[in-house]
Amino acid sequence: MAKQRYNAAVQRVKGFLEMASGLYETSLSYRTKRAAEGVLQTDSRLGYYLQLSLLPRGKQGDCISLSFAADSFRELKLLAEGKVSVAWINPSASVTLAYRGTGPLRGRIPLRAIAVFPSWDVMGFAVHESTGITSLTQIKEERFPLRLSTGPLGKRDLVESPVTFMVHAALKATGFTVEDLRKWGEKIQAVSRPSHPDRRAGIENGTINAVFDEGIKSWGQTALDHGFRYLPIDGPLLKRLKAMGYRPGVVPKSHFKGMTRDVPTIDFSGWPMVVRADMPNDVAYALCEALELRRRTIPTDNFRPLKIADLCANDAEAPYDVPLHPGARKFYRERGYLK
């Protein structure tokens, strides 16, 4: 039997890709516990903002160039401008807003989905019971001076962060802004991630009495244990947010101890991998082939092995409201994943 090998240049490039992934398993990484979840998590001194390009060297006929980036509106903008080929985004709602032209980016972006990875999440709008607040509308009517913990609130964050944009959108749909909150005497704790230890400390020692954020698995139970309750996102407010492209969701009583009923809110699930509509069908098909080949090594957010059928299921953990790319749809149908 004849020996087989990769092209010599491909060997080196592929070796670098495998090595780069392996670096997260080296002594540069370490274990931590997420601030309010108690789950062991691997963190690393390595960076995690990824922008990768596979470019031809010299004239190589019909050689395909691909570039990849993750993880928010910023990467969708790069995709729209043709600066990257594939973007991996969190959450699905961000892709929907960009596709419809209702988010922070200008115009509608011709996006297509390659895959949506399971990741259940919802937005939580939680306030302490001692405030007496039962709705966002009441905050506006009473001009209540909350002590709020939320995500980053800079001008750039409003354009790039799905959480920051969502919080602003919810307040705007209610009839007020973050600047109004500041005028009413609100104190704001802006943290870089939902599981930030400063948030947990603020919940436990009472220096904050409201949390508006995603990543509810990391702080939601701690908030409930310390007297917080979730505000409903329903009625005219939900109608306005749905018109933008947000899906309704619930903070489920089955997920959290101490809740007596489900509370309506905004869904923040799914990690979609998206491309432009003009990507050739064979390239989109090949991206799905690569996902299938590497499914055992791709990390998941739900602690379960990755199933390729989940990537096109359009279910509660992996929702999408943009079309599948025709090349991806062909792959899923041929392999029996898409029903």
C-alpha positions, 0 to 999 in steps of 0.5 A, spaced: 500 500 500 502 506 497 504 511 503 500 517 504 502 524 506 499 531 507 503 536 502 509 539 506 506 546 507 500 543 509 503 539 514 506 545 517 500 549 517 496 543 520 501 542 525 501 549 528 493 549 528 493 542 532 499 545 537 495 552 538 489 548 540 493 544 545 496 550 548 490 550 552 492 544 555 499 546 558 502 549 564 499 556 561 492 554 563 489 553 570 483 551 573 478 556 577 471 555 580 466 560 576 464 565 581 457 563 582 456 556 579 462 552 583 463 549 576 471 547 575 473 551 569 479 552 565 482 559 564 489 561 561 494 566 561 493 565 553 489 570 549 482 568 547 480 573 541 481 569 535 482 571 528 485 566 523 486 566 516 488 561 511 491 565 505 494 562 499 502 563 497 503 566 490 499 564 485 495 557 486 490 557 481 483 556 485 486 556 492 481 557 497 482 562 502 478 562 509 479 567 515 475 566 522 473 570 527 469 570 534 465 572 538 460 578 537 457 584 533 464 586 532 466 580 528 459 580 524 461 587 522 468 584 519 464 579 516 459 584 512 465 587 510 468 581 507 474 581 512 473 574 515 469 568 512 466 565 518 464 568 524 462 564 531 457 568 535 454 568 542 448 568 542 443 567 536 439 573 537 445 577 535 445 574 528 438 575 527 439 582 529 444 583 524 440 579 519 434 584 520 438 590 520 435 592 527 441 591 531 447 596 532 450 595 525 448 599 519 443 595 514 442 588 513 447 583 513 446 577 508 448 572 513 447 564 512 448 559 518 453 553 518 451 551 524 448 553 531 452 550 537 447 548 543 448 553 549 442 555 553 441 562 556 436 567 558 437 574 560 436 575 567 433 582 570 433 581 577 432 586 583 432 585 590 425 584 594 426 590 598 426 595 593 419 593 591 420 593 584 416 588 580 417 591 573 422 595 568 416 600 567 416 601 575 423 603 575 421 609 570 415 611 574 418 611 580 425 614 578 428 608 582 435 609 584 438 602 583 445 599 585 445 595 578 450 590 576 451 589 569 456 588 563 460 593 560 457 600 559 462 604 554 460 607 547 464 601 544 460 596 548 454 599 545 456 597 538 460 591 540 457 587 546 450 583 545 449 584 552 450 591 553 446 592 546 440 588 549 440 592 556 439 598 552 434 596 548 430 593 553 430 600 557 429 604 551 423 599 549 420 601 556 421 608 555 428 610 559 435 610 558 442 608 562 443 615 562 436 616 566 438 611 571 444 615 572 440 622 573 436 618 578 442 616 582 443 609 580 450 606 582 452 602 576 457 596 577 460 594 570 463 587 570 467 584 564 463 577 565 457 575 568 461 570 573 465 576 575 467 575 583 465 582 584 458 581 582 457 575 587 460 579 593 455 585 591 450 580 591 452 577 598 454 583 602 448 587 599 452 593 595 448 591 589 440 590 589 439 589 581 442 585 576 441 585 568 445 580 564 446 574 561 450 568 563 444 566 568 447 560 570 453 563 573 449 568 578 442 566 578 441 562 583 446 566 588 441 572 587 435 568 588 438 565 595 439 572 597 432 575 596 432 577 589 427 576 584 426 576 576 422 581 573 418 579 567 419 581 560 412 581 557 406 585 554 408 591 550 415 591 552 416 583 549 412 585 543 417 591 541 423 586 543 420 581 538 419 586 533 427 587 533 428 579 532 429 577 540 426 570 541 421 570 548 424 565 553 423 564 560 427 564 567 425 556 569 423 554 576 425 547 574 432 550 573 433 554 580 431 553 587 426 558 590 422 559 584 415 558 584 413 560 577 417 561 570 418 568 569 418 570 561 424 574 559 428 574 553 432 568 550 440 568 549 441 561 547 445 558 541 452 559 539 451 560 531 457 559 526 455 564 520 458 566 513 455 571 508 450 568 503 455 568 497 460 563 500 460 558 495 456 551 496 462 547 496 466 551 501 460 551 506 459 544 505 466 542 507 466 547 513 460 542 515 464 536 514 470 539 518 465 540 524 463 532 523 470 530 523 472 534 529 466 533 533 469 529 539 475 535 540 470 541 539 468 543 547 461 544 548 457 549 553 452 544 555 457 538 558 455 533 553 458 530 547 457 534 541 452 531 536 452 534 529 444 533 529 444 538 534 447 543 530 441 544 525 436 542 530 433 549 531 431 547 538 431 551 545 439 550 546 441 552 539 435 556 536 436 560 529 432 565 525 437 566 519 437 561 513 441 555 513 447 556 507 445 551 501 451 548 502 450 546 509 443 544 508 445 539 503 450 536 508 445 535 513 440 532 509 445 528 505 447 525 512 440 524 515 441 530 520 436 535 518 429 532 518 
